[in-house]
Amino acid sequence: MTETATLMRTESREEQDTKKLVIMAWSGDLDKVWPTLILATTGAAMGQQVTVFFTFWGLFPLVRNDVRVTGENWMQKMLSLFNRGGTEHLKLGKMQFAGMGPRMMRKLARAHKVASPQELLELAQDLGVKLVPCQMTMDMLGLQREDLIDGLEEPAGATTALLDAQGATTLFI
């Protein structure tokens, strides 16, 4: 085998070994944020290049916990009042029980040593997971960059998300 052929074979093998995982996070419910971040951190720990694109309600876990009212007009402000962002304020998709559902899930998670969404978000950043907020959603909901946590990628649009997803395992959560 020639040196060039050997080099091409090695590069091909390296490309195959580098796996990509892209997660489209479109829900901000606690019971969907948890698996999103568990899968993202697990993929990164396995050596995968992981990107999570946060869009629509899925963007709310990236809002800083100390931010209360966001938006520029009354509709955006009302949305932020009824659906507060931040990992400490996530609701369940089902069995909300007037706020008791999320408390019970968090208590069960602590009892079984499951990392919280906040801990998983920090771990994802430590592992190099690219966390990308959706610019269109930010514009629509009146969210500013300073409303979001530090350490995120630059906000991007759907084209960027789809380009990143090419050749990757892609999940919608």
VOFI-370160 format. One record per atom (N, C-alpha, C, O, CB): x, y, z; residue in one letter. Coordinates in steps of 0.02 Angstrom, whole numbers, padded with zeros to 5 digits, always signed. Glycine has a CB too. Layout:
# residues N
XYZa;...
//
This chain:
# residues 173
+00043-00059+00000m;+00000+00000+00000m;+00045+00062+00000m;+00096+00064+00035m;-00049+00000+00062m;+00026+00111-00039t;+00066+00172-00043t;+00056+00215+00019t;+00007+00206+00056t;+00049+00212-00107t;+00102+00261+00030e;+00097+00305+00087e;+00034+00348+00084e;+00002+00360+00135e;+00160+00349+00092e;+00017+00372+00024t;-00043+00413+00015t;-00106+00374+00031t;-00151+00399+00065t;-00046+00439-00057t;-00109+00312+00008a;-00168+00270+00021a;-00174+00257+00096a;-00230+00258+00124a;-00163+00203-00017a;-00119+00244+00130t;-00120+00232+00202t;-00144+00294+00239t;-00185+00289+00285t;-00049+00211+00227t;-00119+00353+00219l;-00139+00415+00249l;-00214+00427+00239l;-00249+00448+00286l;-00099+00473+00220l;-00240+00415+00179m;-00311+00424+00164m;-00354+00376+00205m;-00407+00396+00230m;-00326+00414+00089m;-00331+00315+00213r;-00368+00266+00253r;-00371+00287+00326r;-00422+00280+00359r;-00336+00196+00246r;-00315+00313+00352t;-00311+00335+00421t;-00358+00394+00431t;-00395+00396+00481t;-00239+00355+00440t;-00357+00443+00385e;-00402+00500+00391e;-00475+00479+00389e;-00516+00504+00427e;-00388+00551+00336e;-00491+00432+00345s;-00559+00407+00341s;-00581+00375+00406s;-00637+00385+00429s;-00565+00357+00283s;-00537+00335+00437r;-00552+00302+00500r;-00562+00355+00555r;-00607+00348+00596r;-00495+00253+00519r;-00520+00407+00556e;-00527+00460+00606e;-00593+00496+00598e;-00625+00513+00648e;-00468+00509+00601e;-00614+00509+00536e;-00677+00542+00524e;-00735+00499+00550e;-00782+00526+00579e;-00687+00556+00449e;-00730+00434+00541q;-00783+00389+00565q;-00783+00387+00641q;-00837+00381+00672q;-00773+00319+00536q;-00724+00391+00672d;-00720+00388+00745d;-00748+00451+00778d;-00771+00449+00835d;-00649+00376+00767d;-00746+00508+00743t;-00771+00570+00770t;-00846+00573+00756t;-00867+00587+00700t;-00735+00632+00739t;-00885+00560+00807k;-00958+00559+00801k;-00985+00627+00823k;-00958+00659+00868k;-00989+00502+00842k;-01040+00647+00791k;-01073+00709+00809k;-01143+00693+00834k;-01178+00650+00807k;-01074+00758+00750k;-01163+00729+00886l;-01231+00725+00912l;-01258+00796+00914l;-01228+00841+00944l;-01232+00691+00983l;-01315+00806+00883v;-01350+00871+00885v;-01418+00859+00915v;-01456+00815+00894v;-01355+00903+00813v;-01434+00899+00966i;-01499+00894+00999i;-01536+00959+00988i;-01511+01013+01004i;-01492+00878+01075i;-01596+00954+00961m;-01640+01012+00952m;-01686+01014+01014m;-01732+00974+01020m;-01682+01008+00885m;-01672+01060+01059a;-01710+01065+01121a;-01766+01116+01111a;-01753+01177+01113a;-01664+01085+01181a;-01826+01093+01102w;-01882+01138+01088w;-01932+01140+01146w;-01983+01175+01141w;-01918+01116+01025w;-01918+01104+01200s;-01962+01105+01259s;-01922+01128+01320s;-01865+01107+01330s;-01993+01036+01270s;-01954+01170+01360g;-01923+01192+01422g;-01951+01156+01483g;-01940+01178+01539g;-01932+01266+01431g;-01986+01101+01472d;-02014+01063+01528d;-01957+01024+01563d;-01913+00997+01530d;-02069+01014+01504d;-01960+01023+01629l;-01910+00989+01669l;-01898+00917+01645l;-01841+00895+01641l;-01930+00988+01742l;-01953+00881+01630d;-01947+00811+01609d;-01920+00804+01538d;-01910+00747+01515d;-02014+00778+01614d;-01907+00858+01504k;-01874+00855+01438k;-01804+00886+01441k;-01759+00865+01405k;-01916+00890+01384k;-01796+00936+01484v;-01730+00967+01493v;-01682+00917+01523v;-01624+00913+01502v;-01735+01031+01538v;-01705+00878+01571w;-01662+00828+01604w;-01632+00780+01553w;-01571+00773+01549w;-01701+00790+01657w;-01673+00745+01513p;-01643+00698+01465p;-01601+00733+01411p;-01551+00705+01388p;-01697+00658+01431p;-01620+00794+01392t;-01579+00831+01344t;-01508+00839+01371t;-01459+00825+01336t;-01610+00901+01329t;-01502+00862+01433l;-01436+00875+01462l;-01400+00810+01481l;-01338+00808+01477l;-01443+00919+01523l;-01437+00759+01501i;-01405+00694+01515i;-01375+00665+01451i;-01318+00642+01452i;-01456+00644+01547i;-01413+00666+01397l;-01387+00640+01334l;-01329+00682+01307l;-01280+00655+01281l;-01443+00637+01281l;-01333+00748+01314a;-01280+00792+01291a;-01215+00779+01329a;-01162+00773+01299a;-01301+00866+01298a;-01219+00774+01395t;-01158+00764+01435t;-01131+00693+01425t;-01070+00683+01426t;-01173+00776+01509t;-01175+00644+01417t;-01152+00576+01405t;-01117+00571+01338t;-01063+00540+01333t;-01212+00526+01407t;-01145+00601+01286g;-01113+00601+01221g;-01045+00634+01223g;-00997+00608+01195g;-01157+00637+01170g;-01040+00691+01257a;-00976+00726+01262a;-00926+00684+01301a;-00867+00682+01283a;-00986+00794+01297a;-00948+00651+01354a;-00903+00608+01393a;-00878+00549+01352a;-00825+00522+01365a;-00938+00583+01457a;-00917+00529+01302m;-00897+00474+01257m;-00853+00499+01200m;-00833+00459+01157m;-00959+00439+01229m;-00838+00563+01199g;-00794+00591+01148g;-00830+00618+01087g;-00798+00635+01037g;-00747+00539+01127g;-00896+00621+01089q;-00933+00648+01032q;-00931+00724+01033q;-00925+00756+01086q;-01006+00624+01034q;-00936+00754+00974q;-00945+00826+00967q;-01019+00838+00976q;-01060+00815+00936q;-00918+00854+00898q;-01038+00874+01028v;-01109+00882+01045v;-01129+00956+01040v;-01095+01000+01065v;-01123+00855+01116v;-01185+00967+01006t;-01216+01033+01002t;-01288+01027+01023t;-01323+00981+01002t;-01210+01064+00929t;-01310+01073+01066v;-01381+01077+01083v;-01406+01145+01059v;-01382+01198+01080v;-01393+01068+01161v;-01456+01143+01015f;-01487+01204+00988f;-01552+01215+01025f;-01598+01175+01019f;-01499+01198+00910f;-01556+01269+01064f;-01613+01284+01106f;-01660+01332+01070f;-01641+01388+01054f;-01591+01313+01174f;-01721+01310+01056t;-01769+01351+01020t;-01837+01350+01054t;-01853+01304+01091t;-01775+01327+00947t;-01877+01401+01042f;-01943+01411+01071f;-01941+01399+01146f;-01896+01425+01180f;-01995+01365+01038f;-01987+01360+01175w;-01988+01351+01248w;-01924+01319+01273w;-01907+01327+01332w;-02048+01309+01269w;-01889+01284+01231g;-01825+01253+01250g;-01771+01303+01268g;-01721+01285+01298g;-01801+01208+01196g;-01781+01365+01249l;-01732+01418+01264l;-01734+01439+01338l;-01684+01464+01364l;-01745+01478+01220l;-01790+01430+01371f;-01799+01456+01439f;-01750+01428+01491f;-01734+01465+01538f;-01868+01442+01461f;-01726+01367+01487p;-01676+01345+01536p;-01610+01384+01532p;-01571+01383+01580p;-01662+01271+01526p;-01599+01418+01477l;-01537+01458+01470l;-01544+01528+01499l;-01495+01564+01503l;-01518+01463+01398l;-01604+01547+01519v;-01615+01612+01551v;-01585+01608+01621v;-01594+01559+01657v;-01691+01632+01553v;-01550+01661+01641r;-01521+01663+01708r;-01577+01657+01760r;-01631+01683+01751r;-01481+01729+01720r;-01563+01621+01815n;-01613+01610+01867n;-01635+01674+01901n;-01691+01677+01927n;-01586+01563+01918n;-01594+01726+01901d;-01611+01788+01935d;-01650+01837+01890d;-01668+01891+01912d;-01549+01822+01960d;-01662+01818+01828v;-01700+01861+01782v;-01774+01845+01789v;-01794+01787+01786v;-01676+01851+01708v;-01815+01898+01799r;-01886+01886+01808r;-01928+01906+01747r;-01958+01864+01714r;-01911+01923+01869r;-01929+01969+01732v;-01970+01993+01677v;-01924+02012+01619v;-01876+02049+01628v;-02014+02055+01699v;-01940+01985+01561t;-01902+02000+01501t;-01949+02026+01448t;-02010+02022+01455t;-01864+01938+01475t;-01922+02052+01395g;-01962+02075+01339g;-01967+02150+01335g;-01952+02187+01382g;-02030+02046+01345g;-01990+02172+01277e;-01995+02244+01263e;-02067+02267+01261e;-02080+02326+01273e;-01961+02260+01198e;-02114+02223+01246n;-02184+02244+01243n;-02225+02203+01292n;-02200+02156+01323n;-02212+02236+01170n;-02289+02220+01299w;-02330+02188+01350w;-02339+02113+01337w;-02344+02075+01385w;-02397+02221+01352w;-02341+02091+01274m;-02351+02020+01260m;-02289+01980+01281m;-02295+01927+01312m;-02366+02009+01185m;-02230+02005+01264q;-02168+01971+01284q;-02162+01969+01360q;-02142+01919+01389q;-02107+02006+01253q;-02179+02024+01392k;-02175+02027+01466k;-02224+01979+01498k;-02207+01946+01547k;-02188+02099+01491k;-02285+01974+01470m;-02334+01927+01497m;-02309+01855+01490m;-02316+01815+01536m;-02402+01935+01462m;-02281+01838+01432l;-02254+01771+01422l;-02200+01755+01473l;-02197+01699+01499l;-02226+01763+01351l;-02157+01803+01488s;-02104+01791+01536s;-02131+01784+01608s;-02103+01748+01648s;-02052+01848+01534s;-02186+01819+01622l;-02217+01812+01688l;-02249+01743+01698l;-02243+01713+01751l;-02270+01866+01699l;-02282+01718+01645f;-02316+01654+01650f;-02270+01595+01641f;-02286+01539+01663f;-02371+01651+01600f;-02213+01605+01609n;-02166+01550+01597n;-02096+01574+01614n;-02056+01589+01569n;-02170+01524+01523n;-02082+01578+01678r;-02018+01604+01701r;-01960+01559+01679r;-01964+01498+01684r;-02018+01611+01777r;-01908+01590+01655g;-01850+01553+01633g;-01804+01534+01690g;-01816+01552+01748g;-01811+01594+01582g;-01752+01496+01674g;-01702+01474+01723g;-01713+01403+01744g;-01769+01378+01745g;-01705+01519+01784g;-01659+01369+01761t;-01662+01298+01780t;-01698+01287+01846t;-01722+01232+01859t;-01592+01270+01784t;-01702+01338+01889e;-01735+01331+01953e;-01811+01336+01948e;-01847+01322+01996e;-01710+01383+02002e;-01836+01356+01890h;-01907+01370+01883h;-01942+01326+01831h;-01996+01343+01807h;-01917+01443+01864h;-01912+01270+01813l;-01940+01227+01762l;-02001+01189+01788l;-02003+01168+01845l;-01887+01177+01737l;-02051+01182+01745k;-02112+01146+01762k;-02111+01078+01727k;-02072+01067+01681k;-02176+01186+01742k;-02155+01035+01749l;-02162+00970+01716l;-02212+00976+01658l;-02257+01017+01660l;-02186+00916+01766l;-02203+00933+01608g;-02249+00931+01552g;-02316+00902+01573g;-02368+00920+01545g;-02220+00891+01495g;-02315+00857+01621k;-02376+00825+01648k;-02368+00823+01724k;-02313+00828+01750k;-02386+00753+01618k;-02423+00815+01757m;-02425+00808+01830m;-02390+00866+01866m;-02348+00856+01909m;-02392+00743+01850m;-02410+00927+01847q;-02382+00987+01879q;-02404+00991+01953q;-02364+01011+01995q;-02405+01050+01840q;-02464+00971+01968f;-02491+00970+02036f;-02479+01035+02073f;-02453+01035+02130f;-02460+00912+02076f;-02496+01091+02042a;-02489+01158+02072a;-02418+01169+02098a;-02408+01200+02151a;-02539+01166+02129a;-02369+01145+02062g;-02299+01155+02080g;-02268+01098+02120g;-02207+01096+02129g;-02293+01217+02119g;-02310+01052+02144m;-02283+00996+02184m;-02247+00944+02141m;-02200+00912+02163m;-02341+00961+02222m;-02268+00937+02078g;-02237+00888+02033g;-02163+00899+02025g;-02123+00852+02036g;-02271+00890+01966g;-02142+00960+02006p;-02070+00971+01999p;-02031+00962+02065p;-01975+00936+02065p;-02058+01041+01973p;-02061+00983+02121r;-02028+00973+02186r;-02018+00899+02201r;-01965+00879+02225r;-02069+01006+02243r;-02069+00859+02186m;-02062+00787+02198m;-02008+00757+02153m;-01968+00716+02176m;-02130+00751+02186m;-02008+00777+02089m;-01957+00750+02043m;-01886+00770+02066m;-01841+00729+02064m;-01969+00776+01972m;-01878+00831+02088r;-01812+00854+02111r;-01791+00816+02174r;-01732+00798+02182r;-01813+00930+02125r;-01839+00804+02218k;-01823+00766+02280k;-01805+00694+02263k;-01756+00668+02289k;-01885+00767+02329k;-01842+00663+02218l;-01826+00595+02197l;-01757+00593+02163l;-01718+00546+02174l;-01880+00568+02148l;-01743+00642+02122a;-01678+00645+02088a;-01621+00650+02139a;-01571+00615+02133a;-01676+00705+02039a;-01629+00694+02188r;-01576+00701+02240r;-01567+00635+02277r;-01511+00614+02291r;-01594+00757+02290r;-01623+00602+02294a;-01620+00539+02331a;-01584+00485+02292a;-01553+00440+02321a;-01691+00516+02349a;-01588+00488+02225h;-01556+00438+02182h;-01492+00464+02149h;-01467+00435+02101h;-01605+00416+02128h;-01467+00521+02177k;-01404+00549+02154k;-01402+00566+02080k;-01351+00556+02046k;-01348+00501+02170k;-01457+00592+02054v;-01462+00616+01985v;-01445+00690+01986v;-01475+00728+02025v;-01533+00602+01954v;-01399+00711+01946a;-01379+00781+01942a;-01438+00825+01922a;-01480+00805+01882a;-01321+00791+01893a;-01441+00884+01951s;-01495+00931+01935s;-01483+00960+01865s;-01427+00956+01839s;-01498+00988+01988s;-01535+00990+01835p;-01524+01022+01770p;-01469+01076+01773p;-01430+01083+01725p;-01589+01054+01746p;-01465+01113+01827q;-01413+01164+01834q;-01343+01132+01834q;-01297+01155+01801q;-01423+01205+01898q;-01336+01077+01872e;-01272+01042+01875e;-01254+01012+01806e;-01196+01015+01785e;-01273+00986+01928e;-01304+00985+01772l;-01292+00957+01706l;-01274+01010+01654l;-01233+00999+01610l;-01354+00918+01682l;-01305+01068+01660l;-01289+01124+01615l;-01216+01146+01625l;-01180+01158+01577l;-01337+01183+01628l;-01195+01151+01688e;-01126+01169+01703e;-01078+01115+01679e;-01025+01130+01652e;-01116+01180+01778e;-01096+01051+01689l;-01054+00996+01665l;-01049+00997+01589l;-00995+00986+01562l;-01083+00929+01689l;-01105+01010+01556a;-01104+01013+01483a;-01054+01066+01460a;-01016+01054+01413a;-01175+01029+01455a;-01055+01124+01492q;-01007+01176+01473q;-00935+01154+01487q;-00891+01166+01446q;-01023+01241+01513q;-00924+01121+01543d;-00857+01096+01560d;-00833+01044+01509d;-00773+01040+01495d;-00857+01065+01630d;-00879+01004+01482l;-00861+00951+01435l;-00856+00977+01362l;-00840+00939+01317l;-00912+00895+01438l;-00870+01041+01352g;-00864+01070+01286g;-00925+01063+01242g;-00921+01071+01181g;-00807+01039+01251g;-00983+01047+01271v;-01044+01044+01232v;-01060+01115+01208v;-01058+01163+01247v;-01104+01015+01275v;-01075+01121+01144k;-01094+01186+01116k;-01168+01198+01130k;-01210+01160+01106k;-01079+01191+01039k;-01183+01249+01169l;-01251+01267+01187l;-01269+01329+01147l;-01243+01384+01159l;-01258+01279+01264l;-01315+01321+01099v;-01330+01373+01051v;-01402+01398+01059v;-01449+01361+01047v;-01319+01348+00979v;-01411+01461+01080p;-01479+01489+01083p;-01503+01510+01013p;-01464+01532+00972p;-01481+01549+01131p;-01567+01502+01002c;-01598+01521+00938c;-01610+01596+00935c;-01647+01623+00976c;-01664+01482+00927c;-01579+01629+00887q;-01586+01702+00881q;-01658+01723+00865q;-01682+01772+00893q;-01540+01728+00826q;-01692+01686+00822m;-01761+01704+00804m;-01806+01701+00866m;-01848+01745+00876m;-01788+01657+00750m;-01798+01649+00907t;-01838+01643+00968t;-01822+01700+01016t;-01867+01728+01047t;-01826+01574+01001t;-01758+01716+01022m;-01739+01772+01066m;-01773+01836+01043m;-01800+01873+01084m;-01662+01781+01066m;-01772+01848+00979d;-01804+01908+00951d;-01880+01908+00964d;-01908+01958+00987d;-01791+01914+00876d;-01911+01851+00950m;-01983+01846+00957m;-02006+01855+01030m;-02057+01887+01043m;-02006+01778+00932m;-01967+01828+01077l;-01985+01831+01148l;-01955+01891+01184l;-01967+01901+01244l;-01964+01768+01183l;-01916+01931+01148g;-01887+01991+01179g;-01830+01975+01227g;-01818+02014+01273g;-01939+02029+01214g;-01796+01920+01217l;-01740+01902+01260l;-01676+01934+01234l;-01663+01933+01173l;-01731+01825+01265l;-01637+01962+01279q;-01573+01991+01262q;-01517+01943+01283q;-01528+01899+01325q;-01564+02061+01296q;-01459+01951+01254r;-01401+01907+01271r;-01387+01909+01346r;-01368+01859+01375r;-01338+01929+01231r;-01395+01969+01376e;-01380+01976+01448e;-01432+01941+01493e;-01421+01934+01553e;-01375+02049+01467e;-01489+01921+01465d;-01539+01882+01502d;-01518+01809+01509d;-01544+01773+01552d;-01608+01886+01468d;-01471+01788+01468l;-01451+01717+01465l;-01387+01705+01507l;-01350+01751+01522l;-01439+01695+01393l;-01377+01642+01524i;-01318+01623+01562i;-01255+01635+01522i;-01257+01641+01460i;-01322+01549+01584i;-01199+01638+01555d;-01134+01646+01522d;-01112+01579+01493d;-01136+01526+01513d;-01081+01673+01572d;-01066+01582+01446g;-01035+01522+01419g;-01070+01491+01360g;-01054+01435+01341g;-01030+01472+01472g;-01119+01527+01332l;-01155+01500+01274l;-01120+01519+01210l;-01080+01566+01207l;-01228+01527+01273l;-01135+01482+01157e;-01112+01500+01091e;-01151+01562+01069e;-01200+01581+01101e;-01122+01442+01039e;-01130+01594+01016e;-01168+01651+00989e;-01236+01626+00966e;-01242+01572+00938e;-01129+01685+00930e;-01289+01667+00977p;-01354+01647+00952p;-01352+01635+00876p;-01315+01669+00840p;-01407+01701+00968p;-01391+01586+00854a;-01390+01567+00783a;-01461+01551+00761a;-01507+01547+00802a;-01343+01507+00771a;-01468+01541+00696g;-01533+01525+00668g;-01539+01453+00646g;-01494+01413+00657g;-01547+01570+00610g;-01595+01438+00615a;-01610+01370+00594a;-01560+01344+00543a;-01543+01285+00543a;-01680+01367+00565a;-01536+01387+00499t;-01488+01365+00448t;-01425+01338+00481t;-01399+01285+00462t;-01470+01422+00400t;-01400+01374+00531t;-01340+01352+00567t;-01353+01285+00602t;-01310+01241+00600t;-01319+01405+00619t;-01412+01278+00632a;-01429+01216+00667a;-01430+01158+00617a;-01403+01104+00631a;-01496+01222+00703a;-01462+01168+00560l;-01467+01114+00511l;-01399+01098+00479l;-01385+01039+00465l;-01517+01133+00456l;-01358+01148+00468l;-01291+01134+00441l;-01251+01093+00491l;-01215+01047+00472l;-01254+01200+00425l;-01256+01110+00555d;-01220+01073+00607d;-01246+01002+00612d;-01208+00956+00629d;-01226+01109+00675d;-01310+00992+00598a;-01341+00926+00603a;-01323+00879+00546a;-01333+00819+00551a;-01416+00932+00607a;-01295+00906+00491q;-01278+00864+00434q;-01226+00812+00455q;-01173+00829+00482q;-01252+00906+00376q;-01241+00749+00443g;-01195+00695+00460g;-01194+00677+00534g;-01153+00636+00555g;-01127+00713+00438g;-01238+00707+00573a;-01239+00694+00644a;-01300+00653+00663a;-01349+00651+00627a;-01238+00760+00684a;-01295+00620+00720t;-01355+00592+00751t;-01394+00651+00778t;-01367+00690+00817t;-01338+00538+00807t;-01457+00657+00758t;-01496+00716+00778t;-01558+00693+00816t;-01596+00650+00794t;-01517+00758+00716t;-01567+00725+00874l;-01625+00710+00917l;-01666+00773+00927l;-01639+00828+00931l;-01602+00682+00986l;-01731+00764+00930f;-01776+00820+00944f;-01810+00806+01011f;-01849+00759+01017f;-01829+00829+00886f;-01796+00848+01060i;-01823+00837+01128i;-01857+00901+01151i;-01883+00904+01206i;-01768+00816+01178i;
//
